Amino acid sequence: QVQLVESGGGLVPAGGSLRLSCAASGRTFSSCTMGWFRQAPGKEREFVAAINWSGGSTYTADSVKGRFTISRDNANSLGFLQMNSLKPEDTAVYYCAADHDILWSECSRVGSYDYWGQGTQVTVSP
């Protein structure tokens, strides 16, 4: 079992930056693939970025590539999403997710992850 708690969301003007954190509990986080997803009102949950267990591989959605960076600190059971050059369309609830034994080719699928945080709101004003 892995429990996840996100933090770091808030209200920021367009062009600003935020850094989301995901604190994990459970001994097996360091062996999990971790992902960030987001869900805007009235829309489906969508993939943002993923990172493999070692941090050696990352995958980022085209919509945020070059602006968002995913990273992790296994020693402290933390995951991060650095978000720069934020746009109003980035407004959403952001969720971190984790699971073991995810095929890397499936890391962008919501259904690949069993463990989810409660989400943190990110609002980008025009």
Secondary structure, 3 states (H helix, E strand, C coil): CCEEEEECCEEEECCCCEEEEEEEECCCHHHCEEEEEEECCCCCCEEEEEECCCCCCEEECCCCCCCEEEEEEHHHCEEEEEECCCCHHHCEEEEEEEECCCCHHHCCCHHHCCEECCCEEEEEEC
